[in-house]
Amino acid sequence: MKILQITKFVSATTFLFFLGIISCSHQQKSLSDIPTGPVDVRNDSLNNLFDPKVAARKAAKLDTFFKKLHRTGGFNGVVLVSQFGKIIYKGAFGFANFSHRDSLSVDTPFQLASVSKQFTAVAIMQLKEKGLLNYDDPVWKHIPNFPYDSSITIRSLLTHSSGIPNYIYALDRVFNKKNPITNQEVVDLFARYRPGINYLPNSRFNYNNSNYVLLAYIVEKLSGMNFRQYARKNLFEPAGMTHSFIYDPMHPEQVAGAAVGYSPRRRGYWQVPFDHLDGAVGDKGVYSTVEDLYKWDMALNSEKLVKLSTLDDAFQPAHSFRNLITKNYGFGWRLQLMDDGSWLTFHTGWWHGFKNYYLHNHRDNSAIIVLGNVASHYLGRIKVAQSILYPEKAWYFMSGESLPNELDSE
């Protein structure tokens, strides 16, 4: 028994010792003195916190980690990590198309899956800034044939608390699966068949793709253009995202140079085909590259899309339900409570073999962008990348696990 206790003590001491090494060897300047005034002053102040030597050490660790994740963890994809508004690491691992053996690059577009939802949320915020809607508008105000009551608002959709069923399953039996569906068709079928509500609106959080299809439809109705056009003109172009688009089944040539999605199989990889659901947008469908997403990240930090005060609403926990104390949701972003009371802002995505992660940290203008086109389990190790970027928080991210070599090596 004494030997066991000593072993546990030594293990714990070693863990804390390595954490101390990480924290001391990568000590950052304090964020507490960053001005909260004009956005350009704030961003310049953050840029001044960038330390090339610290960034180089973090880049080396990130490279070691992602190479190992590709070699042994099934990761096939592209990575970009930035801090204080500057790129510190980017890399590409594996193939865009396994049949053609095309190597991935940082310019390869990936289907973002549910990471697309933040683009829809920002579009709604833009319309809010223009005075065309309010978050507490009932949905039927903008979709007259919406078949549910006025307690379901735009805010209900943004925060996944509407109670409406998921269109993918609720309308499956009435879709014409020979043709791509549209957002208009989803709205019309909801109105026609009135599938039963899942729960009392605004009484719980329940992640649901229907919410963001309806939001994209509202953008279309208020802007007078389809959502693909709106995103190009009002989201991608202002951010400088020249390699981004929303997939259109009527124009398959769009994805000729994009990554292909795969599902791992015992004897290799199975290419996941497009289907009728790929016509609906708002919940998914955006294709982008890691460098374009870095531009998006910088645009969010620079008020090129919406005011920071408007964006702040998206980064606040929207729910006070008991089961959402440490994990919550804003407008198009997931939130995780940190030990200092701040919220980690991120989103994941999984669709047709694509599996993605995007962390956006406005507090220090930093991002972790990981796009994968093989639906492996690599996202379970993303905490290592978080710990490398924020070594002072490694004890939090890696709680209950031993430190990997990528963290304790110099």
ChimeraX attribute file (.defattr): number of C-alpha atoms within 10 A of each C-alpha:
attribute: neighborCount
match mode: 1-to-1
recipient: residues
	/A:1	6
	/A:2	7
	/A:3	8
	/A:4	9
	/A:5	10
	/A:6	11
	/A:7	12
	/A:8	12
	/A:9	12
	/A:10	12
	/A:11	13
	/A:12	12
	/A:13	12
	/A:14	14
	/A:15	16
	/A:16	14
	/A:17	13
	/A:18	17
	/A:19	20
	/A:20	17
	/A:21	17
	/A:22	22
	/A:23	16
	/A:24	12
	/A:25	13
	/A:26	20
	/A:27	13
	/A:28	15
	/A:29	12
	/A:30	8
	/A:31	12
	/A:32	7
	/A:33	10
	/A:34	16
	/A:35	15
	/A:36	9
	/A:37	8
	/A:38	9
	/A:39	15
	/A:40	13
	/A:41	13
	/A:42	18
	/A:43	20
	/A:44	14
	/A:45	17
	/A:46	23
	/A:47	16
	/A:48	11
	/A:49	17
	/A:50	17
	/A:51	14
	/A:52	10
	/A:53	10
	/A:54	14
	/A:55	19
	/A:56	13
	/A:57	17
	/A:58	25
	/A:59	20
	/A:60	16
	/A:61	23
	/A:62	27
	/A:63	18
	/A:64	15
	/A:65	21
	/A:66	26
	/A:67	16
	/A:68	14
	/A:69	17
	/A:70	16
	/A:71	13
	/A:72	10
	/A:73	16
	/A:74	17
	/A:75	25
	/A:76	26
	/A:77	28
	/A:78	29
	/A:79	24
	/A:80	23
	/A:81	27
	/A:82	23
	/A:83	22
	/A:84	22
	/A:85	23
	/A:86	17
	/A:87	17
	/A:88	22
	/A:89	19
	/A:90	20
	/A:91	18
	/A:92	24
	/A:93	20
	/A:94	21
	/A:95	20
	/A:96	28
	/A:97	18
	/A:98	17
	/A:99	10
	/A:100	8
	/A:101	10
	/A:102	13
	/A:103	15
	/A:104	21
	/A:105	20
	/A:106	18
	/A:107	16
	/A:108	22
	/A:109	27
	/A:110	28
	/A:111	33
	/A:112	28
	/A:113	23
	/A:114	25
	/A:115	25
	/A:116	24
	/A:117	30
	/A:118	23
	/A:119	21
	/A:120	29
	/A:121	25
	/A:122	22
	/A:123	25
	/A:124	24
	/A:125	24
	/A:126	21
	/A:127	17
	/A:128	15
	/A:129	14
	/A:130	9
	/A:131	9
	/A:132	13
	/A:133	20
	/A:134	15
	/A:135	15
	/A:136	13
	/A:137	16
	/A:138	20
	/A:139	26
	/A:140	17
	/A:141	14
	/A:142	18
	/A:143	17
	/A:144	9
	/A:145	14
	/A:146	20
	/A:147	17
	/A:148	20
	/A:149	11
	/A:150	14
	/A:151	16
	/A:152	22
	/A:153	22
	/A:154	26
	/A:155	22
	/A:156	25
	/A:157	27
	/A:158	26
	/A:159	29
	/A:160	27
	/A:161	24
	/A:162	30
	/A:163	25
	/A:164	26
	/A:165	21
	/A:166	17
	/A:167	20
	/A:168	14
	/A:169	8
	/A:170	18
	/A:171	16
	/A:172	12
	/A:173	9
	/A:174	9
	/A:175	18
	/A:176	10
	/A:177	12
	/A:178	8
	/A:179	13
	/A:180	18
	/A:181	19
	/A:182	17
	/A:183	22
	/A:184	14
	/A:185	14
	/A:186	20
	/A:187	19
	/A:188	16
	/A:189	17
	/A:190	21
	/A:191	16
	/A:192	12
	/A:193	12
	/A:194	16
	/A:195	17
	/A:196	12
	/A:197	13
	/A:198	12
	/A:199	15
	/A:200	13
	/A:201	20
	/A:202	19
	/A:203	13
	/A:204	19
	/A:205	22
	/A:206	16
	/A:207	15
	/A:208	20
	/A:209	21
	/A:210	24
	/A:211	26
	/A:212	27
	/A:213	25
	/A:214	27
	/A:215	28
	/A:216	26
	/A:217	25
	/A:218	23
	/A:219	26
	/A:220	18
	/A:221	14
	/A:222	13
	/A:223	15
	/A:224	11
	/A:225	13
	/A:226	14
	/A:227	23
	/A:228	18
	/A:229	16
	/A:230	17
	/A:231	24
	/A:232	17
	/A:233	12
	/A:234	15
	/A:235	23
	/A:236	24
	/A:237	13
	/A:238	16
	/A:239	23
	/A:240	14
	/A:241	20
	/A:242	15
	/A:243	17
	/A:244	21
	/A:245	20
	/A:246	22
	/A:247	21
	/A:248	18
	/A:249	19
	/A:250	9
	/A:251	8
	/A:252	9
	/A:253	11
	/A:254	14
	/A:255	18
	/A:256	9
	/A:257	14
	/A:258	19
	/A:259	27
	/A:260	24
	/A:261	25
	/A:262	26
	/A:263	16
	/A:264	14
	/A:265	8
	/A:266	6
	/A:267	6
	/A:268	9
	/A:269	16
	/A:270	15
	/A:271	17
	/A:272	15
	/A:273	10
	/A:274	12
	/A:275	14
	/A:276	15
	/A:277	19
	/A:278	18
	/A:279	20
	/A:280	25
	/A:281	28
	/A:282	30
	/A:283	26
	/A:284	28
	/A:285	25
	/A:286	25
	/A:287	23
	/A:288	24
	/A:289	28
	/A:290	27
	/A:291	23
	/A:292	21
	/A:293	22
	/A:294	25
	/A:295	18
	/A:296	21
	/A:297	23
	/A:298	21
	/A:299	19
	/A:300	20
	/A:301	26
	/A:302	19
	/A:303	16
	/A:304	15
	/A:305	20
	/A:306	21
	/A:307	16
	/A:308	16
	/A:309	9
	/A:310	15
	/A:311	19
	/A:312	13
	/A:313	13
	/A:314	24
	/A:315	23
	/A:316	18
	/A:317	22
	/A:318	21
	/A:319	20
	/A:320	11
	/A:321	11
	/A:322	8
	/A:323	11
	/A:324	17
	/A:325	12
	/A:326	14
	/A:327	15
	/A:328	24
	/A:329	24
	/A:330	22
	/A:331	27
	/A:332	26
	/A:333	26
	/A:334	22
	/A:335	25
	/A:336	18
	/A:337	16
	/A:338	14
	/A:339	10
	/A:340	6
	/A:341	9
	/A:342	12
	/A:343	20
	/A:344	20
	/A:345	23
	/A:346	22
	/A:347	20
	/A:348	20
	/A:349	19
	/A:350	19
	/A:351	19
	/A:352	20
	/A:353	23
	/A:354	25
	/A:355	30
	/A:356	27
	/A:357	20
	/A:358	25
	/A:359	21
	/A:360	23
	/A:361	20
	/A:362	19
	/A:363	15
	/A:364	20
	/A:365	21
	/A:366	24
	/A:367	27
	/A:368	25
	/A:369	23
	/A:370	26
	/A:371	29
	/A:372	32
	/A:373	30
	/A:374	30
	/A:375	22
	/A:376	18
	/A:377	11
	/A:378	19
	/A:379	16
	/A:380	9
	/A:381	14
	/A:382	16
	/A:383	15
	/A:384	22
	/A:385	23
	/A:386	20
	/A:387	22
	/A:388	24
	/A:389	24
	/A:390	18
	/A:391	25
	/A:392	19
	/A:393	18
	/A:394	23
	/A:395	18
	/A:396	14
	/A:397	19
	/A:398	16
	/A:399	11
	/A:400	8
	/A:401	9
	/A:402	12
	/A:403	19
	/A:404	11
	/A:405	11
	/A:406	20
	/A:407	22
	/A:408	16
	/A:409	13
	/A:410	12
